[in-house]
């Protein structure tokens, strides 16, 4: 039986392979911020670095088909806020943070689409 977590892991592996083919290097996978009194928690599926040095926070979304708006449409404003908070937490370890952006890798069935700068922190 295929679990939701198993499907998610497969989607992340497919997304990472796609990003790697386009020159990205892996910085971190499944970066998690624990819930606490000062944090709502959150997770970033993949953090990669592009050849130009840009740090990219990647949300991977997987759907069986593009029906109902598809994978990309499932990145809600609430999910975006959660990703931004997790990214802020990750960037605290940098004395001078590099250029950053938020991307989505949308997987609809067999189709993979890398949406660069899918949303911003502004």
C-alpha positions as CSV (number, residue, x, y, z in Angstrom):
1,X,0.0,0.0,0.0
2,X,1.3,3.4,-1.0
3,X,1.3,5.9,1.8
4,X,0.9,9.7,1.6
5,X,4.4,10.0,3.0
6,X,5.7,7.6,0.4
7,X,4.1,9.6,-2.4
8,X,5.6,12.8,-0.9
9,X,9.1,11.3,-0.8
10,X,8.7,10.1,-4.4
11,X,7.7,13.6,-5.4
12,X,10.6,15.2,-3.6
13,X,13.0,12.8,-5.3
14,X,11.6,13.5,-8.7
15,X,11.7,17.3,-8.0
16,X,15.3,17.1,-6.8
17,X,16.4,15.1,-9.9
18,X,14.8,17.7,-12.1
19,X,16.5,20.6,-10.2
20,X,19.8,18.8,-10.3
21,X,19.6,18.4,-14.1
22,X,19.2,22.2,-14.3
23,X,22.4,22.8,-12.2
24,X,21.1,23.2,-8.7
25,X,23.0,21.8,-5.7
26,X,21.3,20.5,-2.6
27,X,21.8,22.5,0.6
28,X,19.1,20.8,2.7
29,X,16.2,18.5,2.4
30,X,13.1,18.6,4.6
31,X,14.2,21.5,6.8
32,X,11.9,21.6,9.8
33,X,11.2,24.2,12.3
34,X,9.8,22.8,15.5
35,X,6.6,24.3,16.9
36,X,7.3,26.2,20.1
37,X,6.2,29.2,22.2
38,X,7.8,31.6,19.6
39,X,7.5,29.5,16.5
40,X,4.5,28.1,14.5
41,X,6.8,25.5,13.0
42,X,7.0,24.7,9.3
43,X,8.9,22.7,6.7
44,X,10.8,23.4,3.5
45,X,10.9,20.5,1.2
46,X,14.2,21.4,-0.5
47,X,16.7,24.2,-0.1
48,X,19.0,24.4,-3.1
49,X,21.6,26.8,-4.5
50,X,21.6,27.8,-8.1
51,X,24.9,28.2,-10.0
52,X,24.7,32.0,-9.6
53,X,24.6,31.6,-5.8
54,X,20.9,32.2,-5.3
55,X,19.5,30.3,-2.4
56,X,16.2,28.8,-3.4
57,X,13.5,27.5,-1.0
58,X,11.4,24.9,-2.9
59,X,7.9,23.7,-2.2
60,X,7.2,20.4,-3.9
61,X,3.5,19.7,-4.8
62,X,2.3,16.5,-6.3
63,X,-1.1,15.7,-7.8
64,X,-2.3,12.8,-9.9
65,X,-3.6,15.2,-12.5
66,X,-4.0,18.9,-13.2
67,X,-7.7,18.8,-12.3
68,X,-9.0,21.2,-9.7
69,X,-6.2,23.7,-10.5
70,X,-3.3,21.2,-10.3
71,X,-0.4,21.0,-8.0
72,X,0.7,24.6,-8.3
73,X,-2.7,26.0,-7.2
74,X,-2.4,24.0,-4.0
75,X,0.3,26.4,-2.6
76,X,-2.1,28.5,-0.6
77,X,-1.3,31.9,1.0
78,X,-1.2,30.1,4.4
79,X,1.4,27.6,3.0
80,X,3.4,30.5,1.6
81,X,3.4,32.2,5.0
82,X,4.6,29.0,6.6
83,X,7.4,28.6,4.1
84,X,8.5,32.2,4.6
85,X,8.6,31.8,8.4
86,X,10.7,28.6,8.0
87,X,13.0,30.4,5.5
88,X,13.5,33.3,8.0
89,X,14.5,30.7,10.6
90,X,16.9,29.0,8.3
91,X,18.5,32.4,7.3
92,X,19.2,33.3,10.9
93,X,22.4,31.2,10.7
94,X,23.9,33.5,8.0
95,X,25.8,36.7,8.9
96,X,25.0,38.0,5.4
97,X,22.2,36.1,3.7
98,X,22.6,35.4,0.0
99,X,20.0,36.4,-2.6
100,X,16.9,34.1,-2.1
101,X,13.7,33.2,-3.7
102,X,10.7,30.9,-3.3
103,X,10.0,28.3,-6.0
104,X,7.4,25.6,-6.5
105,X,8.0,22.4,-8.3
106,X,4.6,21.3,-9.4
107,X,4.2,17.6,-10.4
108,X,0.9,16.8,-12.2
109,X,0.9,13.1,-13.1
110,X,4.1,12.7,-15.2
111,X,4.5,16.5,-15.9
112,X,7.1,18.4,-13.8
113,X,7.0,22.2,-13.9
114,X,9.6,24.4,-12.1
115,X,8.0,27.7,-11.2
116,X,10.8,30.1,-10.3
117,X,9.9,33.0,-8.1
118,X,6.4,31.5,-7.6
119,X,5.8,34.0,-4.8
120,X,7.8,36.5,-2.8
121,X,8.1,37.5,0.8
122,X,6.8,41.0,0.1
